[in-house]
Amino acid sequence: MSESPAEDAWLNALADEAELEGTEGSVSIDEMRAKLAAALTGSSP
């Protein structure tokens, strides 16, 4: 499915904004998996 020119421009702007924000405060997929598993089981990671 191809995006419209407006949607493409909007998505590119979101990607540019995310790149400027950097990775500070982000977590890896493995860290997120552990946090979600802990939340579901009621234990700490």
C-alpha positions as YAML, in Angstrom:
chain: A
units: angstrom
residues:
- id: 1
  name: MET
  ca: [0.00, 0.00, 0.00]
- id: 2
  name: SER
  ca: [1.51, 3.33, -0.97]
- id: 3
  name: GLU
  ca: [1.02, 6.48, 1.03]
- id: 4
  name: SER
  ca: [-0.30, 9.72, -0.34]
- id: 5
  name: PRO
  ca: [2.27, 12.52, -0.77]
- id: 6
  name: ALA
  ca: [0.85, 14.24, 2.34]
- id: 7
  name: GLU
  ca: [1.04, 11.06, 4.40]
- id: 8
  name: ASP
  ca: [4.56, 10.37, 3.16]
- id: 9
  name: ALA
  ca: [5.66, 13.89, 4.14]
- id: 10
  name: TRP
  ca: [4.02, 13.51, 7.58]
- id: 11
  name: LEU
  ca: [5.72, 10.16, 8.20]
- id: 12
  name: ASN
  ca: [9.09, 11.57, 7.12]
- id: 13
  name: ALA
  ca: [8.63, 14.51, 9.50]
- id: 14
  name: LEU
  ca: [7.86, 12.11, 12.36]
- id: 15
  name: ALA
  ca: [10.96, 10.06, 11.53]
- id: 16
  name: ASP
  ca: [13.12, 13.19, 11.40]
- id: 17
  name: GLU
  ca: [11.76, 14.33, 14.78]
- id: 18
  name: ALA
  ca: [12.43, 10.91, 16.32]
- id: 19
  name: GLU
  ca: [16.00, 10.95, 15.02]
- id: 20
  name: LEU
  ca: [16.60, 14.38, 16.55]
- id: 21
  name: GLU
  ca: [15.33, 13.18, 19.94]
- id: 22
  name: GLY
  ca: [18.00, 10.49, 20.02]
- id: 23
  name: THR
  ca: [17.96, 7.31, 22.05]
- id: 24
  name: GLU
  ca: [18.20, 8.71, 25.59]
- id: 25
  name: GLY
  ca: [15.52, 7.08, 27.71]
- id: 26
  name: SER
  ca: [14.82, 4.35, 25.17]
- id: 27
  name: VAL
  ca: [14.97, 0.64, 25.94]
- id: 28
  name: SER
  ca: [15.83, -2.38, 23.84]
- id: 29
  name: ILE
  ca: [13.27, -4.93, 22.72]
- id: 30
  name: ASP
  ca: [14.71, -7.39, 25.26]
- id: 31
  name: GLU
  ca: [14.41, -4.85, 28.08]
- id: 32
  name: MET
  ca: [10.82, -4.09, 27.10]
- id: 33
  name: ARG
  ca: [10.01, -7.82, 26.95]
- id: 34
  name: ALA
  ca: [11.39, -8.27, 30.49]
- id: 35
  name: LYS
  ca: [9.45, -5.27, 31.80]
- id: 36
  name: LEU
  ca: [6.20, -6.48, 30.24]
- id: 37
  name: ALA
  ca: [6.71, -10.03, 31.53]
- id: 38
  name: ALA
  ca: [7.40, -8.69, 35.01]
- id: 39
  name: ALA
  ca: [4.31, -6.48, 34.89]
- id: 40
  name: LEU
  ca: [2.15, -9.41, 33.82]
- id: 41
  name: THR
  ca: [3.50, -11.72, 36.52]
- id: 42
  name: GLY
  ca: [3.67, -9.08, 39.23]
- id: 43
  name: SER
  ca: [7.41, -9.52, 39.81]
- id: 44
  name: SER
  ca: [10.30, -7.15, 39.22]
- id: 45
  name: PRO
  ca: [12.67, -7.68, 36.25]
...
